[in-house]
Amino acid sequence: MNIAQTRANPVRDFSANAVTTGGKLAGIGEPIVGFEFSPYWDNRGGTEARSFRGWFNLKVFDIGPLPRKISSKDCPILGTPDPLPDERIIVSGRLMVLLAKFLSFSDAQTEMGNTASKFVLMWGHAEWNDIYFPETPNHSDDWCVSVVPNNLESQKFSYISLIDKSR
């Protein structure tokens, strides 16, 4: 076996949870005031990812004149936070979830359908190294996705990758 077959392999995905007044998770039938979005990494590799750090942002933008196609040119530059987030370890087979960011229900509604007046982007960065192969270069994941609401009541969103520079 070689390093590529056994090293840490964090794979990014996203979660969206409906929230009600006070930022509590919305139960069935409760009014939804917005959504909490979090990127997460699932370590599908055979070893731990060490020194994992990640950060992201989420923002609503005016779409401007129609017709308009969202592209990588719309992705903002992500600054490095000061201070940097604490380093973590992602054990093989486990998840690392970043703290959620809020999107209001009304902003999500304005992004739906052919009459959309706004669009939502989520973009971020993560970096890590492999705990058993410290001599290998650090790995990173720079990404930007368009967050597209499909069905707000059932919390269905698509995440269209505009930039995906991983590894």
C-alpha positions in Angstrom: 0.0 0.0 0.0 1.2 3.5 -0.6 0.6 6.9 1.0 -2.3 7.9 -1.3 -4.2 4.7 -0.4 -3.8 5.1 3.4 -3.6 8.9 4.1 -6.3 11.1 5.6 -8.9 12.0 3.0 -11.3 14.7 4.3 -14.2 15.1 1.8 -16.3 18.3 2.0 -20.1 18.5 2.1 -22.8 20.8 3.5 -25.7 20.8 5.8 -28.7 23.1 6.1 -31.0 23.1 9.1 -34.2 25.1 9.4 -34.4 27.2 12.5 -37.3 28.9 14.3 -37.4 32.0 16.5 -34.4 32.1 18.9 -32.2 30.1 16.6 -33.7 26.8 17.7 -34.0 23.9 15.3 -37.5 24.0 13.7 -39.7 21.0 14.4 -42.5 19.8 12.1 -45.1 22.4 11.7 -43.1 25.2 13.4 -42.6 28.5 11.5 -39.2 28.7 9.8 -37.4 32.0 10.2 -34.2 30.9 8.4 -31.5 28.3 7.9 -28.2 27.5 9.5 -25.6 26.3 7.0 -22.4 24.4 7.9 -19.7 22.9 5.7 -18.3 19.7 7.1 -15.5 17.3 6.2 -15.8 13.5 6.4 -12.4 11.8 6.8 -12.7 8.9 4.4 -9.0 8.0 4.6 -7.3 5.4 6.7 -5.4 7.8 9.0 -6.2 10.9 11.0 -6.1 14.4 9.5 -4.1 16.5 11.9 -3.8 20.3 12.3 -7.1 20.7 10.6 -8.3 24.4 10.3 -11.3 25.6 8.4 -13.3 28.8 8.0 -16.0 30.1 5.7 -18.4 32.8 4.9 -22.0 33.0 3.6 -23.5 36.1 2.0 -26.5 37.2 -0.1 -25.8 39.3 -3.2 -28.1 41.3 -5.5 -28.3 39.5 -8.8 -28.2 42.7 -11.0 -29.5 42.9 -14.5 -31.1 39.8 -15.9 -30.3 37.4 -17.5 -27.4 36.6 -15.2 -25.3 33.5 -14.8 -23.4 33.1 -11.5 -19.7 32.1 -12.1 -16.4 31.8 -10.3 -15.9 35.6 -10.9 -18.6 36.2 -8.3 -16.7 34.4 -5.6 -15.3 36.9 -3.1 -11.8 36.7 -1.8 -11.7 34.9 1.5 -9.4 36.6 4.0 -7.5 34.7 6.7 -9.2 35.2 10.1 -7.2 36.7 12.9 -6.8 34.8 15.1 -6.7 31.5 13.2 -9.2 28.8 14.3 -7.8 26.2 16.6 -6.2 23.2 15.1 -8.3 20.0 15.3 -7.8 16.3 14.5 -10.3 14.5 12.3 -10.2 10.8 13.1 -10.7 8.4 10.2 -14.5 7.8 9.7 -15.4 11.0 11.6 -16.7 14.4 10.7 -15.5 17.9 11.4 -18.3 20.5 11.2 -17.7 24.2 11.2 -19.9 26.6 13.2 -23.1 27.5 11.2 -23.9 30.8 9.5 -27.5 32.1 9.2 -29.6 32.8 6.1 -33.0 34.3 6.6 -36.1 32.7 5.1 -36.9 35.9 3.2 -33.4 36.0 1.6 -33.7 32.4 0.6 -37.1 33.1 -1.0 -35.7 35.9 -3.2 -33.2 33.5 -4.6 -35.8 31.0 -6.0 -37.2 30.7 -9.5 -36.9 32.6 -12.7 -37.6 35.9 -10.9 -34.7 35.7 -8.5 -33.4 39.1 -7.4 -30.6 37.7 -5.2 -28.1 34.9 -5.1 -26.4 33.2 -2.1 -22.7 32.2 -2.1 -20.8 30.2 0.5 -17.0 30.1 0.3 -14.2 29.0 2.4 -10.9 27.3 3.1 -9.6 24.3 5.0 -6.1 22.9 5.6 -4.6 19.8 7.2 -1.8 17.4 7.2 -1.7 13.6 7.7 -0.8 12.5 11.2 1.2 9.4 9.9 2.9 11.2 7.0 4.1 14.5 8.4 6.8 14.8 5.8 4.1 15.2 3.0 2.9 18.6 2.0 0.0 20.2 3.7 -3.4 19.7 2.0 -5.9 22.4 1.4 -9.4 22.9 0.2 -10.4 26.3 -1.3 -14.0 26.3 -2.4 -17.0 28.5 -3.4 -20.5 27.3 -4.0 -23.8 28.8 -5.1 -26.5 27.9 -2.5 -29.7 27.2 -4.5 -32.9 26.6 -2.6 -35.0 23.8 -4.2 -37.7 23.5 -1.5 -37.5 25.7 1.6 -40.2 23.8 3.6 -38.3 20.5 3.3 -34.8 22.2 3.6 -33.6 21.0 0.2 -30.7 23.0 -1.3 -28.3 22.4 -4.1 -24.7 23.5 -3.8 -23.2 24.3 -7.2 -19.5 24.3 -7.1 -18.0 27.5 -8.7 -14.4 27.0 -7.4 -13.1 23.7 -6.0 -9.3 23.7 -5.5 -8.7 20.8 -3.1 -5.6 19.0 -2.3 
